């Protein structure tokens, strides 16, 4: 069961108390709820293995509106805007049997699908590369490079130790409102104490929203691909799958709203700021690969160059 939205949703409101499903006897069901900020699609799934919605039966989805600003139930956008109370918020439908069903998102392999994106777009010495010796400059007077915000995306070790954390969810520096070392549950304000990468929850991962601020590159931009040991192009990415429903690329107005909550520069940092050069920006497919990797648990493994 898929619901598409035109606005980015406030993660803390994407819960069962905001979206209800009732069967033909008006009995409320309890689906699992997942949200992908890239496509802005909410997926309602079976709460347990086996049959969930029975074929040929009537059902309805009810989207709730918060009862005042203090009510945490009901869907909200990142700026706490609610659904239009005058809009149609009850969706009735009949189920049917579809031969073959639908295929889920392909498994994201960290070495082939995710790390090549980080290495090509984010791992320069002045950005999120591994710290090490460099030419002394006004930026690095000690002759040692230091990754921006302490975030290393050049290899699996850096991703695990600085983005995901060990035994805890690491709070993004830009989102932290106080001296906390561990992320709190998503709150009433978007982005506050949000971890960089929250395994299993792209909706609560600061890194993904940093990537969404930048508009996609020009059409025809090739995706990032893992390299072979001789420097030639290696295994192509697996993540070029089609989204489950038709959706529009994030609007400029919504990017501007998102930028109000995510301070700092866009990511990747433009090679020529202010020029409008978008060639280094991530494609929608690349951001989708990272989102799917996070949803699938953000697993990492050591990545050697490809023979």
Secondary structure, DSSP 8 states (H G I E B T S, - for coil): -EEE-SS-B-GGG-STTTEEEEETT--EE--EEEEETTTTEEEEE-SSSS--S-TT-EEEEEE---SSTT---S-BBTT--B--TTS--EEEEE----TT---------IIIIIHHHHHHHH-STTTTS--EE----SS-TTSEE--GGG---SSHHHHIIIII-SSS--B-GGG--SS-SS-----SSTTTT-BS--TT-GGG-HHHHHHHHS----TT------BBTTSSB----S-----SS------HHHHHHHHHHS-S--SS--TTTTS---TTS--HHHHHHHHHHHHTT--------B-
